[in-house]
Amino acid sequence: MKLSPNELAWLTLKKWPDKTKARVMVAIAIAESAGDTNAMHRSTTGTNVGNWDHGLWQGSNKYNGAKLQKHPNWRDPLEALEIAWEIYNEFLKAGKDPYSAWHVYTSGSHTQYLPDADIALEHPFPPPQA
């Protein structure tokens, strides 16, 4: 299933009600998966060669394997949201920038989706069966 930015906004607001934080997480989801709940990407370069990233926020089997096992239905938007929430909080508790868990944030490539996130956050609506 492919979610629109408005559906991603609705989901994100469930965990990040602060729109300033939510806009970054919506932009990250768009940059990571284009809203595709089935998205899987395999790393082909650097130290992550062979690593698989899963779902809307691309939870990594290398770094987030326990979270993916805890939430095996990562294709479900609500499960993907839980994984992202856990990743975010893990970084926050470690004293790190919580968004830095995502390469699209550290590279800045998510910024091109911030205007889409802003518009979507003005009119969020639930995805099917959420």
C-alpha positions in Angstrom: 0.0 0.0 0.0 1.2 3.5 -0.8 0.3 6.3 1.7 -0.1 9.9 0.7 1.7 12.6 2.6 -1.6 13.4 4.3 -1.9 9.8 5.5 1.7 9.9 6.7 0.9 13.1 8.5 -2.1 11.6 10.3 0.0 8.6 11.4 2.9 10.7 12.5 0.8 13.0 14.6 -0.2 10.0 16.7 3.3 9.9 18.2 4.6 13.4 17.4 1.7 15.8 18.1 4.2 18.7 18.0 3.9 19.8 14.3 7.5 21.0 14.3 8.7 17.5 15.1 6.0 15.8 13.0 7.0 17.7 9.8 10.6 16.3 10.0 9.3 12.7 10.6 6.8 13.0 7.7 9.6 14.3 5.4 11.8 11.5 6.6 9.1 8.9 5.7 8.6 10.4 2.3 12.3 10.5 1.6 12.9 7.0 2.9 10.0 5.1 1.4 7.9 7.5 -0.7 5.0 6.3 1.5 5.3 2.7 0.3 4.5 0.4 3.3 6.2 -2.5 1.5 9.4 -0.6 0.8 12.6 -2.7 1.3 16.0 -1.4 0.3 19.3 -3.2 0.4 22.5 -1.2 1.0 25.1 -1.7 -1.7 27.8 0.6 -0.5 29.8 1.5 2.6 29.7 -0.4 5.9 26.1 -1.4 5.5 26.5 -3.6 2.4 23.8 -6.3 2.4 21.8 -4.6 5.1 18.0 -4.5 4.5 15.8 -1.5 5.5 12.1 -2.0 6.0 8.9 -0.1 5.8 7.8 3.5 5.9 10.7 4.8 8.0 13.1 2.1 6.8 14.0 0.4 10.0 17.3 -1.4 9.5 17.8 -5.1 10.2 21.4 -4.3 11.1 20.6 -1.6 13.7 17.0 -2.2 14.5 16.7 -6.0 14.3 15.2 -6.4 17.7 12.5 -3.8 16.9 11.7 -5.5 13.6 11.4 -8.8 15.5 9.1 -7.2 18.1 7.0 -5.7 15.3 7.1 -8.4 12.6 4.2 -6.8 10.7 6.3 -3.8 9.8 4.3 -3.4 6.6 1.3 -2.3 8.7 1.5 1.5 9.0 0.8 1.5 12.8 3.6 -1.1 13.3 6.0 1.0 11.2 5.0 4.0 13.3 5.9 2.1 16.5 9.3 1.1 15.1 10.1 4.7 14.1 8.9 5.9 17.6 11.2 3.4 19.3 14.2 4.3 17.1 13.6 8.0 17.8 13.3 7.5 21.5 16.4 5.3 21.6 18.5 8.0 20.1 16.9 10.7 22.3 17.6 8.7 25.5 21.2 8.2 24.3 21.6 12.0 24.1 21.8 12.0 20.3 19.8 14.0 17.8 16.9 11.6 17.4 16.4 12.4 13.7 20.1 11.4 13.1 19.0 7.7 13.1 17.9 8.3 9.5 20.5 8.9 6.8 18.1 11.0 4.8 18.1 13.5 7.7 21.9 13.6 8.2 22.4 14.0 4.5 19.7 16.7 4.3 17.9 14.9 1.5 14.6 15.0 3.5 14.5 18.8 3.3 13.1 18.7 -0.2 10.0 17.1 1.3 9.4 19.6 4.1 7.0 21.7 2.0 4.9 18.5 1.3 5.0 17.7 5.0 3.8 21.2 5.9 0.8 21.0 3.5 0.0 17.4 4.7 0.0 18.4 8.3 -2.6 21.1 7.6 -5.0 18.4 6.3 -4.1 15.0 7.7 -6.4 12.0 7.2 -6.2 8.4 8.2 -4.9 5.7 5.9 -7.2 2.8 5.1 -7.8 0.5 8.0 -5.8 2.6 10.5 
